[in-house]
Amino acid sequence: MRSDDEPIRVLRVIARMNIGGPAWQTSVLTRKLPDYGIETRLLTGTVGPDEEDFVALRDQDLPFVMVPGLGRSVRLFGDLRALVSLIAEIRRYRPHVVHTHTAKAGVLGRIASMLCGVRLRVHTFHGHLLRGYFPRAITRLVVFMERSLARRTTTIVTVGDRVRDEVLAAGIGSLDQFVSIAPGVDGPEDIDPEPVRATFDVPSTAPVVLFVGRLTRVKRVDRLLEAFEEVLRSVPDAILLVVGDGEEMEAHRASAVTMGRAVRFVGWQADLRGLMAIADVAVISSDNEGMPVTLIEAAMAGVPGVTTDVGSAAEVVEDGVSGRVVPPDAHALAEGLAEVLADAGRRADMGRAATARAHAMFSTDRLVEDHVALYRRLLNR
């Protein structure tokens, strides 16, 4: 039981802080919630060898507690060790709310909170693993576990309405449990683009397409490369910058050889602001997404987006206004990219519309305030 003058304590659990939207949002909430009188503690696991560490790359002073065994890999002994550690941390911290992010942390964190008698359990779907990640049998197991845990979850947060609808369609949770809270990012600083172009050897007149993400199967970089080869027929001086790494890196390098210097694989970058400053369009080519933070960061920087119509991407990019939303098909993606690149005036209009939409809907202040309102509402219920 919490007294009226006692601050709300939130224990936040995420499996690992690899580069991506979940890590960014978790970082923002951990840093900013104390300004609203909400205490918070972040628990996380080890980043995998094929992933880039968000904390090391972008937020080195972020306070967190490392939980042994809490990472991406599913291993019985490691998962049991993580569960025992989570129970110990919950008993030490005595939170009013346990809020989990990502699938594995959602399973272990909610089980630990139930065993410790924490009444308020919140889980965020930053996307979902219900399509495009696993074979059918494993997907059915994931759905079964999520359905079971949803019955013991106070509130289910999704990053967008379409993600909510997809999770509900899988039979997970009930509509009254859900609340949509979109990601939030900070506005960009003014950056001189010419030194950035020089760093990446990009001519000042070359239009730049920017992809940021892990090079995994679900991101469909193969689709993007096929589309970009078509784009080069109408925009021959265009350059595709691929920012990220992953298990499919070498395969994509090999398939892009025929396009020469038009495609650049530059690995993970500590600061995306410079890359956003030289980008003419940001692209998402995935089969499955939550709400891509890359598109929001681009919009904040005045860069229109071209995205496949997956997850809640279309809630960031307004088709025909701040970019293009296209079917998950290489030819459609190529047409969308070529359309935005072909007309500099229209592209500038789209960029301004993207910035206005981003400031109105996707600021970090709005992200934090939505969570503050959620926690206070739960405690007052």
C-alpha positions in Angstrom: 0.0 0.0 0.0 1.3 3.5 -0.9 0.8 6.5 1.3 -0.3 9.8 -0.3 3.1 11.5 0.2 5.2 8.5 -0.9 6.6 8.9 -4.5 5.6 6.3 -7.1 8.3 3.7 -7.6 8.5 2.1 -11.0 10.8 -0.8 -11.8 11.5 -1.0 -15.5 12.7 -4.2 -17.1 14.1 -4.6 -20.6 15.9 -7.7 -21.9 18.8 -5.7 -23.4 19.7 -2.2 -24.4 20.6 -2.8 -28.0 20.2 0.0 -30.6 16.6 0.5 -31.3 13.3 2.1 -30.3 12.8 0.2 -27.0 16.2 1.2 -25.7 15.7 4.8 -26.7 12.3 5.1 -25.0 13.6 3.3 -21.9 16.5 5.7 -21.7 14.2 8.8 -22.0 11.8 7.5 -19.3 14.6 6.5 -16.9 16.2 10.0 -17.2 13.0 12.2 -17.2 10.5 10.5 -14.9 12.2 11.7 -11.7 11.5 15.3 -12.8 7.8 14.4 -12.3 8.3 13.0 -8.9 8.4 9.3 -10.0 11.3 7.2 -8.9 12.5 4.6 -11.4 15.1 1.9 -11.6 16.1 0.2 -14.8 17.0 -3.5 -15.0 18.6 -4.9 -18.2 20.6 -7.8 -19.5 23.6 -8.2 -21.8 23.6 -7.1 -25.4 24.4 -9.9 -27.9 27.7 -10.2 -29.8 25.9 -9.3 -33.1 24.2 -6.2 -31.6 25.4 -2.7 -30.8 25.1 -1.5 -27.2 22.8 1.6 -27.0 24.3 2.7 -23.7 27.9 2.5 -24.9 27.1 4.2 -28.2 24.5 6.9 -27.2 24.0 7.2 -23.5 27.0 6.2 -21.5 25.9 7.8 -18.2 22.5 6.0 -18.1 22.0 4.4 -14.6 20.9 0.8 -14.7 21.3 -2.5 -12.9 22.7 -5.5 -14.9 20.7 -8.7 -14.4 22.7 -11.9 -15.2 21.0 -14.1 -17.7 18.6 -11.4 -18.9 19.4 -11.1 -22.6 18.1 -12.1 -26.0 19.0 -15.8 -25.9 16.5 -18.2 -24.4 18.4 -20.7 -22.1 16.8 -22.5 -19.2 19.6 -22.0 -16.7 20.2 -18.4 -17.7 16.5 -17.6 -17.6 16.0 -19.1 -14.2 19.0 -17.2 -12.9 17.5 -14.0 -14.4 14.2 -14.8 -12.8 15.8 -15.2 -9.3 17.7 -12.0 -9.8 14.5 -10.1 -10.8 12.7 -11.4 -7.7 15.5 -10.2 -5.5 15.6 -6.8 -7.1 11.8 -6.4 -6.7 12.0 -7.3 -3.1 14.8 -4.8 -2.5 13.2 -1.9 -4.4 9.5 -2.6 -3.5 8.1 -1.0 -6.6 4.4 0.1 -6.9 4.6 -0.7 -10.7 6.6 -3.2 -12.6 6.8 -2.1 -16.3 8.4 -4.5 -18.7 9.6 -3.9 -22.3 10.4 -6.5 -25.0 9.2 -10.1 -25.1 11.7 -12.0 -22.9 11.7 -9.3 -20.2 7.9 -9.2 -20.4 7.7 -12.9 -19.6 10.3 -13.0 -16.8 9.5 -9.6 -15.3 5.8 -10.2 -15.1 6.3 -13.7 -13.6 8.7 -12.2 -11.0 6.2 -9.4 -10.1 3.4 -11.9 -9.6 5.5 -14.0 -7.3 6.4 -10.9 -5.3 2.8 -9.7 -5.1 3.2 -6.5 -7.1 -0.3 -5.5 -8.0 0.3 -3.2 -10.9 2.0 -4.8 -13.9 2.5 -3.0 -17.2 3.9 -4.4 -20.4 4.8 -2.5 -23.6 4.6 -4.0 -27.1 7.1 -1.9 -29.0 6.2 -4.2 -31.9 5.5 -7.9 -31.7 7.0 -11.3 -32.6 3.7 -12.6 -34.0 4.8 -12.4 -37.7 8.0 -12.7 -39.5 10.4 -13.7 -36.7 9.9 -17.5 -35.9 8.6 -20.7 -37.5 4.9 -21.3 -37.1 5.2 -23.7 -34.1 7.3 -21.2 -32.1 5.0 -18.4 -33.0 2.0 -20.3 -31.6 4.0 -20.8 -28.4 4.7 -17.1 -28.2 1.1 -16.3 -28.7 0.0 -18.8 -26.0 2.5 -17.3 -23.5 1.4 -13.7 -24.3 -2.3 -14.6 -23.9 -1.6 -16.2 -20.5 0.4 -13.3 -19.3 -2.1 -10.7 -20.5 -4.7 -12.1 -18.2 -2.4 -11.1 -15.3 -1.3 -7.7 -16.7 -2.9 -4.5 -15.5 -2.2 -2.4 -18.6 -0.8 -3.3 -22.0 0.9 -0.4 -23.8 1.4 -0.4 -27.6 3.4 2.1 -29.6 0.5 2.7 -32.0 -3.1 1.8 -32.7 -2.3 -0.6 -35.5 0.1 -2.6 -33.3 -2.7 -2.7 -30.7 -5.1 -4.1 -33.3 -2.7 -6.7 -34.4 -2.0 -7.9 -30.8 -5.7 -8.0 -30.1 -6.4 -9.9 -33.3 -4.0 -12.6 -32.0 -6.3 -13.0 -28.9 -3.9 -11.3 -26.5 -5.6 -9.2 -23.9 -8.9 -7.3 -24.0 -9.5 -3.8 -25.5 -10.0 -2.2 -22.1 -6.5 -3.2 -21.0 -4.8 -1.3 -23.9 -3.4 2.2 -24.1 -1.4 3.5 -27.1 1.7 5.6 -26.2 3.8 6.6 -29.2 7.6 6.9 -29.0 9.1 10.3 -28.5 12.4 11.9 -29.6 14.2 15.2 -29.1 14.3 17.8 -31.9 17.6 18.0 -33.8 20.4 20.5 -33.5 21.4 22.6 -36.4 24.3 20.8 -38.1 26.4 21.9 -41.1 25.8 19.0 -43.6 29.0 19.6 -45.7 31.5 18.1 -43.1 29.2 15.1 -42.7 29.1 14.6 -46.5 32.8 14.8 -46.6 33.1 12.2 -43.8 31.0 9.7 -45.8 32.4 10.8 -49.2 29.0 11.9 -50.4 29.0 14.6 -53.2 27.1 17.8 -52.2 24.6 17.3 -55.1 23.9 13.6 -54.6 20.4 12.7 -53.2 20.8 10.5 -50.1 18.5 7.7 -49.0 19.0 6.7 -45.4 18.3 3.3 -43.8 18.9 2.8 -40.1 18.4 -0.6 -38.4 19.6 -4.1 -37.6 20.4 -6.1 -40.7 18.1 -9.0 -39.9 15.6 -11.0 -42.0 12.5 -9.1 -40.9 14.0 -5.7 -41.9 14.1 -6.9 -45.5 17.2 -5.0 -46.6 17.2 -7.4 -49.6 13.9 -5.8 -50.7 15.5 -2.3 -50.2 18.5 -3.2 -52.3 16.3 -4.6 -55.1 14.2 -1.4 -55.0 17.3 0.9 -54.9 18.7 -0.8 -58.0 15.4 0.3 -59.8 15.7 3.8 -58.3 19.1 4.2 -59.8 17.7 3.9 -63.3 15.8 7.2 -62.8 18.0 8.9 -60.2 21.5 7.6 -61.2 23.4 9.8 -58.8 21.4 8.7 -55.7 23.3 7.2 -52.7 21.9 4.7 -50.2 23.5 4.8 -46.8 22.9 1.7 -44.7 23.5 2.4 -41.0 23.5 -0.7 -38.8 24.9 -4.2 -38.6 23.6 -7.8 -38.1 23.8 -11.3 -39.2 22.8 -10.5 -42.8 25.5 -7.8 -43.3 27.8 -9.9 -45.5 25.0 -11.3 -47.6 23.7 -7.8 -48.3 27.2 -6.5 -49.1 27.6 -9.2 -51.6 24.3 -8.5 -53.3 25.0 -4.8 -53.5 28.3 -5.1 -55.2 26.8 -4.5 -58.7 25.7 -1.0 -57.5 29.2 0.0 -56.5 29.6 3.2 -54.5 25.9 4.0 -54.8 25.4 1.8 -51.7 27.4 2.4 -48.6 27.3 0.2 -45.5 28.6 2.4 -42.7 27.9 0.3 -39.6 26.4 1.7 -36.4 26.9 5.4 -35.8 27.0 7.1 -32.4 25.2 10.2 -33.6 22.5 10.0 -36.2 21.9 13.8 -36.3 24.6 14.4 -38.9 23.3 11.6 -41.1 19.8 13.1 -40.8 21.2 16.4 -41.9 22.4 15.0 -45.2 19.4 12.7 -45.9 16.8 13.5 -48.4 14.6 10.6 -47.5 14.5 7.9 -44.7 13.4 4.4 -45.7 11.8 1.4 -43.9 11.5 -1.8 -45.9 10.4 -4.2 -43.2 7.8 -7.0 -43.1 7.0 -6.2 -39.5 7.5 -3.1 -37.3 6.2 -1.4 -34.3 6.4 2.3 -34.7 9.9 3.0 -36.3 11.8 5.6 -34.2 14.0 6.1 -37.3 11.0 7.6 -39.1 10.3 9.9 -36.1 13.9 11.1 -35.8 13.9 11.8 -39.6 10.6 13.7 -39.4 12.0 15.8 -36.5 14.9 16.7 -38.8 12.6 17.6 -41.7 13.3 14.4 -43.7 10.3 12.8 -45.4 9.9 9.0 -45.0 9.1 6.2 -47.4 8.0 3.1 -45.6 6.3 -0.2 -46.2 2.8 -0.3 -44.7 3.6 -2.4 -41.6 2.8 -2.0 -38.0 2.2 1.6 -37.0 4.6 3.1 -39.5 1.7 4.8 -41.3 0.9 6.6 -38.1 4.2 8.4 -38.4 4.3 9.0 -42.2 1.1 10.5 -43.6 1.0 9.1 -47.1 1.3 11.8 -49.8 1.8 14.5 -47.2 5.0 13.8 -45.1 6.2 10.9 -47.3 4.9 7.7 -48.9 3.5 4.6 -47.4 3.7 1.7 -49.9 2.9 -2.1 -50.0 5.7 -4.4 -48.8 6.9 -4.9 -52.4 10.3 -3.9 -54.0 8.7 -2.2 -57.0 6.3 -0.2 -54.9 9.1 0.8 -52.6 11.2 1.9 -55.6 8.3 3.9 -57.0 7.8 5.7 -53.6 11.5 6.5 -53.3 11.8 7.7 -56.9 8.7 9.9 -56.5 10.1 11.7 -53.4 13.6 12.1 -54.9 12.3 13.4 -58.2 10.8 16.7 -57.0 12.9 18.8 -54.7 10.1 21.3 -54.0 7.6 18.6 -53.1 10.2 16.9 -51.0 10.8 20.1 -49.0 7.0 20.5 -48.5 6.9 16.9 -47.2 9.8 17.6 -44.9 8.1 20.6 -43.4 4.9 18.6 -42.9 6.9 15.8 -41.3 8.5 18.2 -38.8 5.1 19.7 -37.9 3.6 16.3 -37.3 6.6 15.1 -35.3 6.6 18.1 -32.9 2.8 17.7 -32.4 2.8 14.0 -31.8 6.2 12.5 -31.0 8.1 14.7 -28.6 9.9 13.2 -25.6 7.9 15.5 -23.2 4.7 13.9 -24.6 6.1 10.4 -24.2 7.0 11.1 -20.5 3.8 12.9 -19.7 1.7 10.0 -21.1 3.6 7.6 -18.8 3.2 9.8 -15.8 -0.5 10.0 -16.4 -0.7 6.2 -16.8 1.1 5.5 -13.5 -0.9 8.0 -11.6 -4.1 6.7 -13.0 -3.2 3.1 -12.0 -2.2 4.2 -8.5 -5.4 6.1 -8.1 -7.6 3.3 -9.4 
